[in-house]
């Protein structure tokens, strides 16, 4: 299992592969989402379940 590893993924690719990205995040991987080659968001595991606000 890879933990705290960040990988860049384009917004279009993240949209197509969202289910797989969530699976990877559950395993500890983080992703930087890019748009036109620039980072715009990060998808990473939540610290603790139930602590995030809606």
C-alpha positions in Angstrom: 0.0 0.0 0.0 1.3 3.5 -0.9 0.7 6.1 1.8 1.1 9.9 1.3 2.1 9.6 -2.3 0.8 12.3 -4.5 0.2 11.8 -8.2 -1.0 14.5 -10.7 -4.1 13.8 -12.7 -5.9 16.0 -15.1 -9.4 17.2 -14.3 -10.7 15.4 -17.4 -9.0 12.1 -16.4 -10.2 12.5 -12.7 -13.7 12.9 -14.0 -13.5 9.7 -16.1 -11.8 7.7 -13.3 -13.4 9.1 -10.2 -14.4 5.7 -8.8 -10.9 4.4 -9.1 -9.4 7.6 -7.6 -11.7 7.2 -4.6 -10.6 3.6 -4.2 -6.9 4.7 -4.3 -7.6 7.4 -1.8 -9.1 4.8 0.6 -5.8 3.0 0.3 -3.9 6.2 1.3 -2.9 7.7 -2.0 -3.4 11.5 -2.7 -4.0 13.1 -6.0 -3.3 16.7 -7.3 -6.0 17.6 -9.9 -4.7 19.8 -12.6 -6.4 22.0 -15.2 -4.5 23.2 -18.2 -1.3 21.9 -16.5 -1.9 23.9 -13.3 -2.8 22.4 -9.9 -6.3 23.3 -8.8 -7.3 20.8 -6.2 -6.1 17.9 -4.0 -8.0 14.7 -3.3 -6.6 13.0 -0.2 -7.8 10.7 2.6 -9.9 12.3 5.3 -8.1 12.4 8.7 -11.0 10.6 10.5 -14.3 9.4 9.2 -17.2 11.7 10.2 -15.1 14.8 10.9 -15.7 16.5 7.7 -18.5 19.1 7.3 -21.0 18.9 4.5 
